[in-house]
Every structure is written in structure tokens, then in C-alpha cells.
């Protein structure tokens, strides 16, 4: 289960998940028409970050290797089999994925 997603980017808004169904929605303003959507709210970017953290390819030219993001890291806390794991990855060295089990003090670098 994904518990949260965060980043070293100061303006990044931490996303928290809860037990049960979590739905990503963007708000619309009162009186907005069907054509006045809230695109660019970050729904797709959140899915891309989770995919990146779980080991997706990160070739040259990938979003996470752009000048704006290369020096930043993304991280998420996951609950796997009752164990809390923190996964962290950045574009500067995308071949490394850091997995930390804080409860037992184990750091894996994949």
C-alpha cells in the first residue's frame, strides 16, 4: 500500500493515501462549465512519480533527468507485508533506488 509521496522540491505538495479507495480528483470552481477543467493539477505526474520510484526506466531525456528536476529526489512510504519501507530515487543517478526499512535499520540500494 502506498502511504505517501513526497519530494525534495520545496513547492511539492506531499500526497497522503489512506486505507480503502483513494481517488485523485481536481476541483472545479463554482459555476465552471464542462470545458473549464483543472488540467495540470498533477494527477498524471503523481502516477509518473510512483512509476519512477518503483523502477521504471529513466533514459536520457526522461522527465526526471531534465534540468528542473535532475537535482531533486522523490520518495514514498509503502507498507509491504506489514513492513514500512521508504523508497527514494532521483534523476541525477537514476540507476540507484534506495529502499529503507527504518524499523530494522536496513538500507538497500538497487
Buried (B, 14 or more C-beta within 10 A) or exposed (E): EBBBBBBEEEEBEEBEBEEEEEEEEEEEEEEEEEEEEEEEEBEEEBEBBBEBBEEBEBEEEBEBBEEEBBEBBBBBBBEEEEEEBBBBBBBEEBEEBBBBBEEEEEEEEE
